[in-house]
Amino acid sequence: MSKRILVIDDEAMITLSLRKLLKKEGYEATIVSDGVEALEKIKTEEFDLLILDIRMPLLDGIETIKNAREIRGQQGKTLIPEILITGYADEEKYKNAVDLKVSGFLYKPFDTQELLAIIKNTLEK
């Protein structure tokens, strides 16, 4: 069974390219465009990994992670590892990502091989 990855990003070009890349690598990708929609999926479906943009409408990536962890904890389930991506060099957001102990952090545009290496390393843990 292929690993399920939830991609959360409001940029259509990013989600289209990630879906294509992940499918090519044998992963099953579900795409949503904001954190609120992501939390609804997390409540009812199982995922092996989250890939999130930091800046999104309604709920940013940092808050989405915090809420997803709370939901999983309330459900008595293990936490889903996260990879954050951003197009902005924001030192505070990077510090927040480090504080959350996310599995990976990449700046857009990111190298697809680097992303795939982080995904593989994270899913093998």
HUPE-V718192 format. One record per run of one state. SS is the DSSP state (hx for helix, st for strand, lp for the rest). FROM is the first residue (numbers start at 1). LEN is the number of residues. If there is no record, write none. Layout:
# HUPE-V718192
ss=SS from=FROM len=LEN
ss=SS from=FROM len=LEN
This chain:
# HUPE-V718192
ss=lp from=1 len=3
ss=st from=4 len=5
ss=lp from=9 len=3
ss=hx from=12 len=13
ss=lp from=25 len=3
ss=st from=28 len=5
ss=lp from=33 len=2
ss=hx from=35 len=10
ss=lp from=45 len=4
ss=st from=49 len=5
ss=lp from=54 len=7
ss=hx from=61 len=14
ss=lp from=75 len=6
ss=st from=81 len=6
ss=lp from=87 len=4
ss=hx from=91 len=10
ss=lp from=101 len=3
ss=st from=104 len=4
ss=lp from=108 len=4
ss=hx from=112 len=13
ss=lp from=125 len=1
